[in-house]
Amino acid sequence: MTDQRTLTNPPALHDPAPFGYSHAASAPGELVFIAGQYASDTAGAPVPGDFADQVALSLTRLRQALEGVGLGYEHVVRLGSYVVDHDLAKLEVLGKALHEAFGERLPAQTLSGVASLALPGMLFEIDAVAVRPADPDGAGGRDGGAGR
Protein backbone atom coordinates (compact mmCIF):
# COMPACT_ATOMS: atom_id res chain seq x y z
CA MET A 1 0.00 0.00 0.00
CA THR A 2 1.27 3.49 -0.81
CA ASP A 3 2.14 5.88 1.99
CA GLN A 4 -0.27 8.77 1.33
CA ARG A 5 0.75 10.85 4.35
CA THR A 6 2.13 14.33 3.96
CA LEU A 7 4.60 14.96 6.78
CA THR A 8 5.72 18.54 7.33
CA ASN A 9 8.51 20.04 9.40
CA PRO A 10 8.44 23.81 8.82
CA PRO A 11 11.92 25.37 8.69
CA ALA A 12 10.90 27.89 11.37
CA LEU A 13 10.60 25.01 13.88
CA HIS A 14 13.29 22.74 15.31
CA ASP A 15 14.12 19.39 13.69
CA PRO A 16 11.92 16.89 15.57
CA ALA A 17 13.30 13.74 13.88
CA PRO A 18 15.86 12.94 16.61
CA PHE A 19 12.95 12.86 19.07
CA GLY A 20 10.89 10.48 16.90
CA TYR A 21 8.17 12.64 15.35
CA SER A 22 7.14 15.19 12.71
CA HIS A 23 5.48 18.53 13.48
CA ALA A 24 2.47 17.97 11.21
CA ALA A 25 0.87 15.10 9.33
CA SER A 26 -2.11 14.85 7.03
CA ALA A 27 -3.63 12.36 4.60
CA PRO A 28 -6.79 11.95 2.54
CA GLY A 29 -9.34 9.38 3.74
CA GLU A 30 -11.19 8.11 6.81
CA LEU A 31 -9.79 8.65 10.32
CA VAL A 32 -9.23 5.54 12.45
CA PHE A 33 -8.56 5.94 16.18
CA ILE A 34 -6.46 3.31 17.94
CA ALA A 35 -6.87 3.13 21.72
CA GLY A 36 -3.89 3.17 24.05
CA GLN A 37 -1.73 0.09 23.60
CA TYR A 38 0.66 -1.11 26.28
CA ALA A 39 2.89 -4.08 27.06
CA SER A 40 0.12 -6.59 27.72
CA ASP A 41 -0.42 -10.30 27.57
CA THR A 42 -3.39 -11.79 25.68
CA ALA A 43 -5.63 -11.29 28.74
CA GLY A 44 -4.72 -7.59 29.02
CA ALA A 45 -2.46 -7.92 32.06
CA PRO A 46 0.68 -5.75 31.97
CA VAL A 47 3.83 -7.68 31.07
CA PRO A 48 6.66 -6.85 33.44
CA GLY A 49 9.83 -5.48 31.95
CA ASP A 50 12.02 -2.44 31.81
CA PHE A 51 11.00 0.67 29.89
CA ALA A 52 12.63 -0.39 26.60
CA ASP A 53 10.94 -3.81 26.73
CA GLN A 54 7.56 -2.21 27.41
CA VAL A 55 7.99 0.29 24.56
CA ALA A 56 8.87 -2.52 22.13
CA LEU A 57 5.87 -4.65 23.12
CA SER A 58 3.55 -1.62 23.11
CA LEU A 59 4.59 -0.86 19.53
CA THR A 60 3.96 -4.49 18.62
CA ARG A 61 0.47 -4.20 20.13
CA LEU A 62 -0.07 -0.94 18.19
CA ARG A 63 0.95 -2.68 14.95
CA GLN A 64 -1.41 -5.57 15.73
CA ALA A 65 -4.30 -3.16 16.40
CA LEU A 66 -3.61 -1.40 13.11
CA GLU A 67 -3.42 -4.72 11.23
CA GLY A 68 -6.74 -5.67 12.81
CA VAL A 69 -8.40 -2.89 10.82
CA GLY A 70 -6.36 -3.49 7.66
CA LEU A 71 -3.82 -0.71 8.26
CA GLY A 72 -0.12 -0.39 9.11
CA TYR A 73 2.36 2.07 10.53
CA GLU A 74 2.39 3.87 7.16
CA HIS A 75 -1.19 5.00 7.81
CA VAL A 76 -0.50 6.62 11.19
CA VAL A 77 -0.58 10.42 11.22
CA ARG A 78 -0.55 11.05 14.99
CA LEU A 79 0.73 9.32 18.11
CA GLY A 80 0.07 10.04 21.76
CA SER A 81 2.75 8.64 24.07
CA TYR A 82 2.45 8.42 27.84
CA VAL A 83 5.61 7.83 29.88
CA VAL A 84 5.70 7.18 33.62
CA ASP A 85 8.42 9.28 35.30
CA HIS A 86 9.62 10.68 31.97
CA ASP A 87 13.28 11.68 31.64
CA LEU A 88 15.76 12.23 28.81
CA ALA A 89 17.02 8.62 28.90
CA LYS A 90 13.47 7.39 28.26
CA LEU A 91 13.06 9.94 25.46
CA GLU A 92 16.15 8.51 23.79
CA VAL A 93 14.81 4.93 24.10
CA LEU A 94 11.43 5.97 22.70
CA GLY A 95 12.95 7.95 19.82
CA LYS A 96 15.06 4.97 18.78
CA ALA A 97 12.08 2.58 18.95
CA LEU A 98 9.90 4.94 16.89
CA HIS A 99 12.61 5.22 14.22
CA GLU A 100 12.80 1.41 14.11
CA ALA A 101 9.02 1.18 13.68
CA PHE A 102 8.37 4.13 11.37
CA GLY A 103 11.72 4.68 9.65
CA GLU A 104 12.20 8.26 8.55
CA ARG A 105 8.44 8.80 7.95
CA LEU A 106 7.62 9.81 11.54
CA PRO A 107 4.03 10.83 12.39
CA ALA A 108 3.14 13.84 14.52
CA GLN A 109 3.36 13.01 18.22
CA THR A 110 2.63 14.40 21.64
CA LEU A 111 4.50 12.88 24.57
CA SER A 112 3.06 13.26 28.06
CA GLY A 113 5.01 12.51 31.20
CA VAL A 114 2.64 11.01 33.76
CA ALA A 115 2.82 9.87 37.40
CA SER A 116 1.08 6.57 36.62
CA LEU A 117 -1.02 4.76 34.05
CA ALA A 118 -4.19 2.64 34.25
CA LEU A 119 -2.69 -0.52 35.74
CA PRO A 120 0.17 -1.11 38.19
CA GLY A 121 3.40 -1.95 36.40
CA MET A 122 2.61 -0.02 33.21
CA LEU A 123 5.52 2.27 32.28
CA PHE A 124 4.41 3.25 28.76
CA GLU A 125 1.27 3.53 26.64
CA ILE A 126 0.75 4.73 23.07
CA ASP A 127 -2.36 5.60 21.07
CA ALA A 128 -2.69 6.55 17.42
CA VAL A 129 -4.76 8.23 14.78
CA ALA A 130 -4.46 6.59 11.38
CA VAL A 131 -6.02 7.40 8.01
CA ARG A 132 -7.64 4.73 5.90
CA PRO A 133 -7.02 5.73 2.26
CA ALA A 134 -10.10 6.62 0.28
CA ASP A 135 -11.40 3.52 -1.54
CA PRO A 136 -12.22 4.54 -5.14
CA ASP A 137 -14.31 1.38 -5.66
CA GLY A 138 -16.32 1.74 -2.45
CA ALA A 139 -15.47 -1.90 -1.74
CA GLY A 140 -14.79 -1.22 1.92
CA GLY A 141 -12.30 -3.45 3.63
CA ARG A 142 -13.45 -1.90 6.88
CA ASP A 143 -14.64 -4.96 8.79
CA GLY A 144 -11.36 -5.41 10.71
CA GLY A 145 -12.88 -8.25 12.69
CA ALA A 146 -15.86 -8.47 14.98
CA GLY A 147 -16.27 -6.08 17.86
CA ARG A 148 -16.36 -7.32 21.41
DRENRO-552766 format. One record per residue: x, y, z of N, C-alpha, C in turn; residue number from 1. Coordinates in steps of 0.2 Angstrom, whole numbers, plus 5000, padded with zeros to 4 digits. Last residue first. Layout:
// DRENRO-552766
<site n_east="X" n_north="Y" n_up="Z" ca_east="X" ca_north="Y" ca_up="Z" c_east="X" c_north="Y" c_up="Z" num="NUM"/>
...
//
This chain:
// DRENRO-552766
<site n_east="4919" n_north="4967" n_up="5101" ca_east="4918" ca_north="4963" ca_up="5107" c_east="4913" c_north="4967" c_up="5111" num="148"/>
<site n_east="4918" n_north="4966" n_up="5083" ca_east="4919" ca_north="4970" ca_up="5089" c_east="4917" c_north="4965" c_up="5095" num="147"/>
<site n_east="4927" n_north="4956" n_up="5071" ca_east="4921" ca_north="4958" ca_up="5075" c_east="4922" c_north="4962" c_up="5081" num="146"/>
<site n_east="4937" n_north="4964" n_up="5058" ca_east="4936" ca_north="4959" ca_up="5063" c_east="4930" c_north="4961" c_up="5067" num="145"/>
<site n_east="4938" n_north="4973" n_up="5048" ca_east="4943" ca_north="4973" ca_up="5054" c_east="4942" c_north="4968" c_up="5059" num="144"/>
<site n_east="4929" n_north="4980" n_up="5039" ca_east="4927" ca_north="4975" ca_up="5044" c_east="4932" c_north="4974" c_up="5050" num="143"/>
<site n_east="4933" n_north="4987" n_up="5028" ca_east="4933" ca_north="4990" ca_up="5034" c_east="4931" c_north="4986" c_up="5040" num="142"/>
<site n_east="4933" n_north="4985" n_up="5015" ca_east="4938" ca_north="4983" ca_up="5018" c_east="4939" c_north="4985" c_up="5025" num="141"/>
<site n_east="4926" n_north="4995" n_up="5002" ca_east="4926" ca_north="4994" ca_up="5010" c_east="4933" c_north="4991" c_up="5012" num="140"/>
<site n_east="4923" n_north="4998" n_up="4989" ca_east="4923" ca_north="4991" ca_up="4991" c_east="4923" c_north="4989" c_up="4999" num="139"/>
<site n_east="4924" n_north="5009" n_up="4983" ca_east="4918" ca_north="5009" ca_up="4988" c_east="4918" c_north="5002" c_up="4990" num="138"/>
<site n_east="4934" n_north="5012" n_up="4974" ca_east="4928" ca_north="5007" ca_up="4972" c_east="4923" c_north="5006" c_up="4977" num="137"/>
<site n_east="4942" n_north="5020" n_up="4980" ca_east="4939" ca_north="5023" ca_up="4974" c_east="4933" c_north="5018" c_up="4972" num="136"/>
<site n_east="4944" n_north="5023" n_up="4997" ca_east="4943" ca_north="5018" ca_up="4992" c_east="4939" c_north="5020" c_up="4986" num="135"/>
<site n_east="4956" n_north="5033" n_up="5005" ca_east="4950" ca_north="5033" ca_up="5001" c_east="4949" c_north="5027" c_up="4997" num="134"/>
<site n_east="4965" n_north="5025" n_up="5018" ca_east="4965" ca_north="5029" ca_up="5011" c_east="4958" c_north="5028" c_up="5008" num="133"/>
<site n_east="4963" n_north="5029" n_up="5034" ca_east="4962" ca_north="5024" ca_up="5029" c_east="4961" c_north="5027" c_up="5023" num="132"/>
<site n_east="4974" n_north="5035" n_up="5045" ca_east="4970" ca_north="5037" ca_up="5040" c_east="4969" c_north="5031" c_up="5035" num="131"/>
<site n_east="4976" n_north="5035" n_up="5063" ca_east="4978" ca_north="5033" ca_up="5057" c_east="4973" c_north="5035" c_up="5052" num="130"/>
<site n_east="4981" n_north="5039" n_up="5079" ca_east="4976" ca_north="5041" ca_up="5074" c_east="4979" c_north="5039" c_up="5067" num="129"/>
<site n_east="4985" n_north="5030" n_up="5094" ca_east="4987" ca_north="5033" ca_up="5087" c_east="4980" c_north="5035" c_up="5084" num="128"/>
<site n_east="4994" n_north="5028" n_up="5109" ca_east="4988" ca_north="5028" ca_up="5105" c_east="4990" c_north="5031" c_up="5099" num="127"/>
<site n_east="5004" n_north="5020" n_up="5122" ca_east="5004" ca_north="5024" ca_up="5115" c_east="4997" c_north="5023" c_up="5112" num="126"/>
<site n_east="5012" n_north="5019" n_up="5137" ca_east="5006" ca_north="5018" ca_up="5133" c_east="5007" c_north="5022" c_up="5127" num="125"/>
<site n_east="5023" n_north="5013" n_up="5150" ca_east="5022" ca_north="5016" ca_up="5144" c_east="5015" c_north="5014" c_up="5141" num="124"/>
<site n_east="5023" n_north="5006" n_up="5162" ca_east="5028" ca_north="5011" ca_up="5161" c_east="5027" c_north="5016" c_up="5155" num="123"/>
<site n_east="5013" n_north="4997" n_up="5173" ca_east="5013" ca_north="5000" ca_up="5166" c_east="5018" c_north="5006" c_up="5166" num="122"/>
<site n_east="5012" n_north="4993" n_up="5186" ca_east="5017" ca_north="4990" ca_up="5182" c_east="5018" c_north="4993" c_up="5175" num="121"/>
<site n_east="4994" n_north="4995" n_up="5188" ca_east="5001" ca_north="4994" ca_up="5191" c_east="5006" c_north="4991" c_up="5186" num="120"/>
<site n_east="4985" n_north="5003" n_up="5175" ca_east="4987" ca_north="4997" ca_up="5179" c_east="4994" c_north="4998" c_up="5182" num="119"/>
<site n_east="4985" n_north="5017" n_up="5169" ca_east="4979" ca_north="5013" ca_up="5171" c_east="4980" c_north="5007" c_up="5176" num="118"/>
<site n_east="5000" n_north="5026" n_up="5176" ca_east="4995" ca_north="5024" ca_up="5170" c_east="4989" c_north="5019" c_up="5173" num="117"/>
<site n_east="5007" n_north="5040" n_up="5184" ca_east="5005" ca_north="5033" ca_up="5183" c_east="5001" c_north="5032" c_up="5177" num="116"/>
<site n_east="5012" n_north="5052" n_up="5181" ca_east="5014" ca_north="5049" ca_up="5187" c_east="5013" c_north="5042" c_up="5187" num="115"/>
<site n_east="5019" n_north="5056" n_up="5164" ca_east="5013" ca_north="5055" ca_up="5169" c_east="5016" c_north="5052" c_up="5175" num="114"/>
<site n_east="5022" n_north="5066" n_up="5150" ca_east="5025" ca_north="5063" ca_up="5156" c_east="5020" c_north="5062" c_up="5161" num="113"/>
<site n_east="5017" n_north="5064" n_up="5134" ca_east="5015" ca_north="5066" ca_up="5140" c_east="5019" c_north="5062" c_up="5146" num="112"/>
<site n_east="5020" n_north="5069" n_up="5117" ca_east="5023" ca_north="5064" ca_up="5123" c_east="5020" c_north="5068" c_up="5129" num="111"/>
<site n_east="5013" n_north="5068" n_up="5102" ca_east="5013" ca_north="5072" ca_up="5108" c_east="5015" c_north="5067" c_up="5114" num="110"/>
<site n_east="5017" n_north="5068" n_up="5085" ca_east="5017" ca_north="5065" ca_up="5091" c_east="5017" c_north="5070" c_up="5097" num="109"/>
<site n_east="5016" n_north="5064" n_up="5067" ca_east="5016" ca_north="5069" ca_up="5073" c_east="5015" c_north="5065" c_up="5079" num="108"/>
<site n_east="5026" n_north="5050" n_up="5061" ca_east="5020" ca_north="5054" ca_up="5062" c_east="5021" c_north="5060" c_up="5067" num="107"/>
<site n_east="5041" n_north="5049" n_up="5051" ca_east="5038" ca_north="5049" ca_up="5058" c_east="5032" c_north="5053" c_up="5058" num="106"/>
<site n_east="5049" n_north="5041" n_up="5041" ca_east="5042" ca_north="5044" ca_up="5040" c_east="5038" c_north="5044" c_up="5046" num="105"/>
<site n_east="5060" n_north="5034" n_up="5043" ca_east="5061" ca_north="5041" ca_up="5043" c_east="5054" c_north="5045" c_up="5042" num="104"/>
<site n_east="5053" n_north="5021" n_up="5053" ca_east="5059" ca_north="5023" ca_up="5048" c_east="5059" c_north="5031" c_up="5049" num="103"/>
<site n_east="5044" n_north="5016" n_up="5062" ca_east="5042" ca_north="5021" ca_up="5057" c_east="5047" c_north="5023" c_up="5052" num="102"/>
<site n_east="5052" n_north="5008" n_up="5071" ca_east="5045" ca_north="5006" ca_up="5068" c_east="5043" c_north="5010" c_up="5062" num="101"/>
<site n_east="5064" n_north="5014" n_up="5073" ca_east="5064" ca_north="5007" ca_up="5071" c_east="5057" c_north="5005" c_up="5068" num="100"/>
<site n_east="5059" n_north="5026" n_up="5077" ca_east="5063" ca_north="5026" ca_up="5071" c_east="5063" c_north="5019" c_up="5068" num="99"/>
<site n_east="5054" n_north="5022" n_up="5090" ca_east="5050" ca_north="5025" ca_up="5084" c_east="5053" c_north="5025" c_up="5078" num="98"/>
<site n_east="5066" n_north="5018" n_up="5096" ca_east="5060" ca_north="5013" ca_up="5095" c_east="5056" c_north="5015" c_up="5089" num="97"/>
<site n_east="5072" n_north="5030" n_up="5098" ca_east="5075" ca_north="5025" ca_up="5094" c_east="5070" c_north="5020" c_up="5092" num="96"/>
<site n_east="5063" n_north="5037" n_up="5106" ca_east="5065" ca_north="5040" ca_up="5099" c_east="5068" c_north="5034" c_up="5095" num="95"/>
<site n_east="5063" n_north="5029" n_up="5117" ca_east="5057" ca_north="5030" ca_up="5113" c_east="5059" c_north="5032" c_up="5106" num="94"/>
<site n_east="5076" n_north="5031" n_up="5122" ca_east="5074" ca_north="5025" ca_up="5120" c_east="5068" c_north="5025" c_up="5116" num="93"/>
<site n_east="5076" n_north="5046" n_up="5124" ca_east="5081" ca_north="5043" ca_up="5119" c_east="5079" c_north="5035" c_up="5117" num="92"/>
<site n_east="5067" n_north="5046" n_up="5134" ca_east="5065" ca_north="5050" ca_up="5127" c_east="5070" c_north="5047" c_up="5122" num="91"/>
<site n_east="5073" n_north="5040" n_up="5144" ca_east="5067" ca_north="5037" ca_up="5141" c_east="5066" c_north="5040" c_up="5135" num="90"/>
<site n_east="5083" n_north="5050" n_up="5146" ca_east="5085" ca_north="5043" ca_up="5144" c_east="5079" c_north="5039" c_up="5141" num="89"/>
<site n_east="5075" n_north="5061" n_up="5151" ca_east="5079" ca_north="5061" ca_up="5144" c_east="5081" c_north="5054" c_up="5142" num="88"/>
<site n_east="5060" n_north="5055" n_up="5158" ca_east="5066" ca_north="5058" ca_up="5158" c_east="5070" c_north="5058" c_up="5151" num="87"/>
<site n_east="5044" n_north="5052" n_up="5166" ca_east="5048" ca_north="5053" ca_up="5160" c_east="5055" c_north="5057" c_up="5162" num="86"/>
<site n_east="5036" n_north="5044" n_up="5174" ca_east="5042" ca_north="5046" ca_up="5176" c_east="5047" c_north="5048" c_up="5171" num="85"/>
<site n_east="5028" n_north="5035" n_up="5161" ca_east="5028" ca_north="5036" ca_up="5168" c_east="5035" c_north="5038" c_up="5170" num="84"/>
<site n_east="5022" n_north="5042" n_up="5146" ca_east="5028" ca_north="5039" ca_up="5149" c_east="5028" c_north="5041" c_up="5157" num="83"/>
<site n_east="5013" n_north="5041" n_up="5132" ca_east="5012" ca_north="5042" ca_up="5139" c_east="5018" c_north="5038" c_up="5143" num="82"/>
<site n_east="5010" n_north="5048" n_up="5116" ca_east="5014" ca_north="5043" ca_up="5120" c_east="5013" c_north="5046" c_up="5128" num="81"/>
<site n_east="5000" n_north="5047" n_up="5102" ca_east="5000" ca_north="5050" ca_up="5109" c_east="5004" c_north="5045" c_up="5113" num="80"/>
<site n_east="5003" n_north="5051" n_up="5085" ca_east="5004" ca_north="5047" ca_up="5091" c_east="5003" c_north="5051" c_up="5097" num="79"/>
<site n_east="4996" n_north="5052" n_up="5068" ca_east="4997" ca_north="5055" ca_up="5075" c_east="4998" c_north="5050" c_up="5080" num="78"/>
<site n_east="4995" n_north="5045" n_up="5057" ca_east="4997" ca_north="5052" ca_up="5056" c_east="4998" c_north="5055" c_up="5063" num="77"/>
<site n_east="4998" n_north="5029" n_up="5050" ca_east="4997" ca_north="5033" ca_up="5056" c_east="5000" c_north="5040" c_up="5055" num="76"/>
<site n_east="5000" n_north="5021" n_up="5039" ca_east="4994" ca_north="5025" ca_up="5039" c_east="4993" c_north="5030" c_up="5045" num="75"/>
<site n_east="5012" n_north="5014" n_up="5041" ca_east="5012" ca_north="5019" ca_up="5036" c_east="5006" c_north="5023" c_up="5035" num="74"/>
<site n_east="5008" n_north="5004" n_up="5050" ca_east="5012" ca_north="5010" ca_up="5053" c_east="5012" c_north="5016" c_up="5047" num="73"/>
<site n_east="4993" n_north="4999" n_up="5043" ca_east="4999" ca_north="4998" ca_up="5046" c_east="5002" c_north="5005" c_up="5048" num="72"/>
<site n_east="4976" n_north="4991" n_up="5042" ca_east="4981" ca_north="4996" ca_up="5041" c_east="4988" c_north="4995" c_up="5044" num="71"/>
<site n_east="4966" n_north="4982" n_up="5045" ca_east="4968" ca_north="4983" ca_up="5038" c_east="4973" c_north="4988" c_up="5037" num="70"/>
<site n_east="4963" n_north="4982" n_up="5058" ca_east="4958" ca_north="4986" ca_up="5054" c_east="4961" c_north="4987" c_up="5047" num="69"/>
<site n_east="4973" n_north="4974" n_up="5063" ca_east="4966" ca_north="4972" ca_up="5064" c_east="4961" c_north="4976" c_up="5060" num="68"/>
<site n_east="4984" n_north="4982" n_up="5061" ca_east="4983" ca_north="4976" ca_up="5056" c_east="4976" c_north="4974" c_up="5057" num="67"/>
<site n_east="4983" n_north="4990" n_up="5072" ca_east="4982" ca_north="4993" ca_up="5066" c_east="4980" c_north="4988" c_up="5060" num="66"/>
<site n_east="4985" n_north="4981" n_up="5082" ca_east="4979" ca_north="4984" ca_up="5082" c_east="4977" c_north="4987" c_up="5075" num="65"/>
<site n_east="4998" n_north="4977" n_up="5079" ca_east="4993" ca_north="4972" ca_up="5079" c_east="4986" c_north="4975" c_up="5078" num="64"/>
<site n_east="5005" n_north="4989" n_up="5082" ca_east="5005" ca_north="4987" ca_up="5075" c_east="4999" c_north="4981" c_up="5074" num="63"/>
<site n_east="5002" n_north="4990" n_up="5095" ca_east="5000" ca_north="4995" ca_up="5091" c_east="4999" c_north="4993" c_up="5084" num="62"/>
<site n_east="5010" n_north="4979" n_up="5100" ca_east="5002" ca_north="4979" ca_up="5101" c_east="4999" c_north="4984" c_up="5096" num="61"/>
<site n_east="5022" n_north="4984" n_up="5096" ca_east="5020" ca_north="4978" ca_up="5093" c_east="5012" c_north="4977" c_up="5094" num="60"/>
<site n_east="5023" n_north="4994" n_up="5105" ca_east="5023" ca_north="4996" ca_up="5098" c_east="5021" c_north="4990" c_up="5094" num="59"/>
<site n_east="5023" n_north="4987" n_up="5117" ca_east="5018" ca_north="4992" ca_up="5116" c_east="5017" c_north="4993" c_up="5108" num="58"/>
<site n_east="5036" n_north="4981" n_up="5116" ca_east="5029" ca_north="4977" ca_up="5116" c_east="5023" c_north="4981" c_up="5114" num="57"/>
<site n_east="5044" n_north="4992" n_up="5116" ca_east="5044" ca_north="4987" ca_up="5111" c_east="5038" c_north="4983" c_up="5110" num="56"/>
<site n_east="5041" n_north="4998" n_up="5129" ca_east="5040" ca_north="5001" ca_up="5123" c_east="5040" c_north="4997" c_up="5117" num="55"/>
<site n_east="5045" n_north="4987" n_up="5137" ca_east="5038" ca_north="4989" ca_up="5137" c_east="5036" c_north="4993" c_up="5131" num="54"/>
<site n_east="5059" n_north="4987" n_up="5135" ca_east="5055" ca_north="4981" ca_up="5134" c_east="5047" c_north="4983" c_up="5133" num="53"/>
<site n_east="5062" n_north="5000" n_up="5140" ca_east="5063" ca_north="4998" ca_up="5133" c_east="5059" c_north="4992" c_up="5131" num="52"/>
<site n_east="5058" n_north="4999" n_up="5154" ca_east="5055" ca_north="5003" ca_up="5149" c_east="5056" c_north="5001" c_up="5142" num="51"/>
<site n_east="5058" n_north="4981" n_up="5158" ca_east="5060" ca_north="4988" ca_up="5159" c_east="5057" c_north="4992" c_up="5154" num="50"/>
<site n_east="5043" n_north="4971" n_up="5164" ca_east="5049" ca_north="4973" ca_up="5160" c_east="5052" c_north="4980" c_up="5161" num="49"/>
<site n_east="5028" n_north="4962" n_up="5164" ca_east="5033" ca_north="4966" ca_up="5167" c_east="5039" c_north="4966" c_up="5162" num="48"/>
<site n_east="5013" n_north="4966" n_up="5155" ca_east="5019" ca_north="4962" ca_up="5155" c_east="5025" c_north="4965" c_up="5159" num="47"/>
<site n_east="4997" n_north="4968" n_up="5162" ca_east="5003" ca_north="4971" ca_up="5160" c_east="5009" c_north="4966" c_up="5160" num="46"/>
<site n_east="4984" n_north="4959" n_up="5154" ca_east="4988" ca_north="4960" ca_up="5160" c_east="4994" c_north="4963" c_up="5158" num="45"/>
<site n_east="4976" n_north="4955" n_up="5143" ca_east="4976" ca_north="4962" ca_up="5145" c_east="4980" c_north="4964" c_up="5151" num="44"/>
<site n_east="4978" n_north="4942" n_up="5139" ca_east="4972" ca_north="4944" ca_up="5144" c_east="4971" c_north="4951" c_up="5146" num="43"/>
<site n_east="4989" n_north="4942" n_up="5132" ca_east="4983" ca_north="4941" ca_up="5128" c_east="4977" c_north="4942" c_up="5133" num="42"/>
<site n_east="4999" n_north="4955" n_up="5140" ca_east="4998" ca_north="4948" ca_up="5138" c_east="4991" c_north="4948" c_up="5134" num="41"/>
<site n_east="5006" n_north="4971" n_up="5135" ca_east="5001" ca_north="4967" ca_up="5139" c_east="5001" c_north="4960" c_up="5136" num="40"/>
<site n_east="5011" n_north="4986" n_up="5135" ca_east="5014" ca_north="4980" ca_up="5135" c_east="5010" c_north="4975" c_up="5139" num="39"/>
<site n_east="4998" n_north="4995" n_up="5126" ca_east="5003" ca_north="4994" ca_up="5131" c_east="5006" c_north="4987" c_up="5131" num="38"/>
<site n_east="4989" n_north="5007" n_up="5118" ca_east="4991" ca_north="5000" ca_up="5118" c_east="4997" c_north="5000" c_up="5123" num="37"/>
<site n_east="4974" n_north="5017" n_up="5117" ca_east="4981" ca_north="5016" ca_up="5120" c_east="4983" c_north="5009" c_up="5120" num="36"/>
<site n_east="4965" n_north="5015" n_up="5101" ca_east="4966" ca_north="5016" ca_up="5109" c_east="4973" c_north="5014" c_up="5111" num="35"/>
<site n_east="4965" n_north="5023" n_up="5086" ca_east="4968" ca_north="5017" ca_up="5090" c_east="4969" c_north="5018" c_up="5097" num="34"/>
<site n_east="4954" n_north="5028" n_up="5074" ca_east="4957" ca_north="5030" ca_up="5081" c_east="4959" c_north="5023" c_up="5084" num="33"/>
<site n_east="4955" n_north="5034" n_up="5058" ca_east="4954" ca_north="5028" ca_up="5062" c_east="4958" c_north="5029" c_up="5069" num="32"/>
<site n_east="4947" n_north="5044" n_up="5045" ca_east="4951" ca_north="5043" ca_up="5052" c_east="4949" c_north="5037" c_up="5055" num="31"/>
<site n_east="4948" n_north="5041" n_up="5028" ca_east="4944" ca_north="5041" ca_up="5034" c_east="4949" c_north="5040" c_up="5040" num="30"/>
<site n_east="4957" n_north="5053" n_up="5017" ca_east="4953" ca_north="5047" ca_up="5019" c_east="4950" c_north="5047" c_up="5025" num="29"/>
<site n_east="4973" n_north="5060" n_up="5015" ca_east="4966" ca_north="5060" ca_up="5013" c_east="4963" c_north="5053" c_up="5015" num="28"/>
<site n_east="4983" n_north="5067" n_up="5028" ca_east="4982" ca_north="5062" ca_up="5023" c_east="4975" c_north="5062" c_up="5021" num="27"/>
<site n_east="4996" n_north="5074" n_up="5038" ca_east="4989" ca_north="5074" ca_up="5035" c_east="4989" c_north="5069" c_up="5030" num="26"/>
<site n_east="5006" n_north="5081" n_up="5051" ca_east="5004" ca_north="5076" ca_up="5047" c_east="4997" c_north="5076" c_up="5044" num="25"/>
<site n_east="5019" n_north="5090" n_up="5059" ca_east="5012" ca_north="5090" ca_up="5056" c_east="5012" c_north="5084" c_up="5051" num="24"/>
<site n_east="5032" n_north="5087" n_up="5065" ca_east="5027" ca_north="5093" ca_up="5067" c_east="5020" c_north="5092" c_up="5065" num="23"/>
<site n_east="5036" n_north="5070" n_up="5068" ca_east="5036" ca_north="5076" ca_up="5064" c_east="5031" c_north="5081" c_up="5067" num="22"/>
<site n_east="5047" n_north="5061" n_up="5079" ca_east="5041" ca_north="5063" ca_up="5077" c_east="5042" c_north="5069" c_up="5071" num="21"/>
<site n_east="5059" n_north="5058" n_up="5087" ca_east="5054" ca_north="5052" ca_up="5085" c_east="5048" c_north="5055" c_up="5082" num="20"/>
<site n_east="5069" n_north="5066" n_up="5090" ca_east="5065" ca_north="5064" ca_up="5095" c_east="5059" c_north="5059" c_up="5093" num="19"/>
<site n_east="5076" n_north="5068" n_up="5078" ca_east="5079" ca_north="5065" ca_up="5083" c_east="5075" c_north="5063" c_up="5089" num="18"/>
<site n_east="5065" n_north="5076" n_up="5071" ca_east="5066" ca_north="5069" ca_up="5069" c_east="5071" c_north="5065" c_up="5075" num="17"/>
<site n_east="5062" n_north="5089" n_up="5073" ca_east="5060" ca_north="5084" ca_up="5078" c_east="5062" c_north="5077" c_up="5077" num="16"/>
<site n_east="5071" n_north="5104" n_up="5072" ca_east="5071" ca_north="5097" ca_up="5068" c_east="5068" c_north="5092" c_up="5074" num="15"/>
<site n_east="5061" n_north="5118" n_up="5076" ca_east="5066" ca_north="5114" ca_up="5077" c_east="5065" c_north="5107" c_up="5073" num="14"/>
<site n_east="5053" n_north="5129" n_up="5063" ca_east="5053" ca_north="5125" ca_up="5069" c_east="5059" c_north="5121" c_up="5070" num="13"/>
<site n_east="5054" n_north="5135" n_up="5051" ca_east="5055" ca_north="5139" ca_up="5057" c_east="5054" c_north="5136" c_up="5063" num="12"/>
<site n_east="5053" n_north="5125" n_up="5042" ca_east="5060" ca_north="5127" ca_up="5043" c_east="5060" c_north="5132" c_up="5049" num="11"/>
<site n_east="5041" n_north="5112" n_up="5046" ca_east="5042" ca_north="5119" ca_up="5044" c_east="5049" c_north="5121" c_up="5046" num="10"/>
<site n_east="5038" n_north="5097" n_up="5042" ca_east="5043" ca_north="5100" ca_up="5047" c_east="5045" c_north="5107" c_up="5045" num="9"/>
<site n_east="5026" n_north="5086" n_up="5038" ca_east="5029" ca_north="5093" ca_up="5037" c_east="5032" c_north="5095" c_up="5043" num="8"/>
<site n_east="5020" n_north="5073" n_up="5028" ca_east="5023" ca_north="5075" ca_up="5034" c_east="5027" c_north="5081" c_up="5033" num="7"/>
<site n_east="5006" n_north="5066" n_up="5021" ca_east="5011" ca_north="5072" ca_up="5020" c_east="5013" c_north="5074" c_up="5027" num="6"/>
<site n_east="5003" n_north="5049" n_up="5017" ca_east="5004" ca_north="5054" ca_up="5022" c_east="5008" c_north="5060" c_up="5019" num="5"/>
<site n_east="5002" n_north="5038" n_up="5009" ca_east="4999" ca_north="5044" ca_up="5007" c_east="4999" c_north="5050" c_up="5011" num="4"/>
<site n_east="5011" n_north="5025" n_up="5004" ca_east="5011" ca_north="5029" ca_up="5010" c_east="5008" c_north="5036" c_up="5007" num="3"/>
<site n_east="5002" n_north="5011" n_up="4997" ca_east="5006" ca_north="5017" ca_up="4996" c_east="5005" c_north="5022" c_up="5002" num="2"/>
<site n_east="5004" n_north="4994" n_up="5000" ca_east="5000" ca_north="5000" ca_up="5000" c_east="5004" c_north="5006" c_up="5000" num="1"/>
//
